[in-house]
Amino acid sequence: MDSFFSRFLEKFLKICQETTTDKIIPLGGRYFAFILTEVIKEYPELLKSINKSFCLGLKLSKDSFEDNFIIEIEKNFLSTAKKTKTGKRYADFYVLDNDTKKKLLVEIKWKDEPLDRQIDDYLKNVKKKPGEIFFSFLTLYNSFPDEAIKINSQKVLKDVHPSQYILCSNLLEGSTKLCKSLAEKGKDTGLLKLFINFLEDHTMIYTSRINKMALRTLMKNCLGIEDSDGSGPTRSRYHIKNIPELWKSLLNNLAIIGERFHNNFTNLRLPNNKKLYGNKPFPDFYFASKLPSVADLKAKIERGYYPGNHHFTVGTWAEIKAKGGRFYLWNHIRIINKYYVVFGFVFEYGNPIKLYTFARFDTAEDVGNELRFINQTLPNEDELYRAILVATKTQAEGWLKDNRKHGDRDLLIGCSSFIEALKEQIKI
């Protein structure tokens, strides 16, 4: 995660952690609100990706926006919840159009949970003044199905949806389209590109957005696949230049899922108060070639493909072109000292290249088999994360069943605690 705004986010969070003990403050959401404010001031049309109904009839040019609109961070409004000390809520992001008096309240969830009756307060304010107050729930993770139903099922007034549930991935898609449109008109998109890079750091890159030719070139070169495999020419300057961006996107997918796993399990402890969860996840990768059979090699030797004697040395293996292979990319997470979780992606070379997702539970003494559960496509981030948890739980339960009678006691206790924690996360 090395985009311009992401580098500042890490510093911002570190400074705030050193200067405050209030863990309730959603620091990531606060930082995102600051960035969003400046981006919206420069590109007001981006508001359409946050709440289309609010934008109906509004002039969203930069000049008119500066004259007629007010943007605030942490804007207070009335609350009906008894637990709020002041009787007020605070919208993370607020926009007011002075001409129409329309108001947009935005709640940003950046790795934090909704507070008690928080969504109800927003919806009640919208209901009191239909057509004047609008609300958007902008979340990094799609982890709030009940809130989504509540927000999206609100009554529609004259084809106007006053409340909207928005994912950061939706905002990324809208930002990308706007950037392309502005660039075609010859307008400056510098700040918008930085914002897009920031969103890409924190959202999944799905198969539809993976550069397939760059991926094919990477696998073909690293696996040593023969040119006559039927896939056509791939070793072009253009495809080679796109490999670094592809590599960054794939690693970023791992980082997002790994960070989410780490955040959910980092405080897990055993009955003896020993911390169960160990290191942060780190990525690894491996290319596994599918070499031709001995019979194929012998036939090629006889046809003169490999001159000289028939005894191969290490050096001559580089001349043998693979028939295919796989590209493994995974997160490795050690828990205590004796067992760990591995999950990631497998790309299988072919036409088309197939994508599998796998999860595995291992101990230092026993290496488990990989479990594949998704073929060729990635669902949304939450479905993928949940599938990884389910697959990990299945394998951990299998290991516990096989080792309950003769396994290490601490390891058995740790495994049981880990399984219970997985079950709790799967329910969410």
Summary of the structure (lengths in Angstrom):
residues: 428
radius of gyration: 26.2
end to end distance: 26.7
largest distance: 87.9
contacts: 1261
relative contact order: 0.08
helix: 47%
strand: 21%
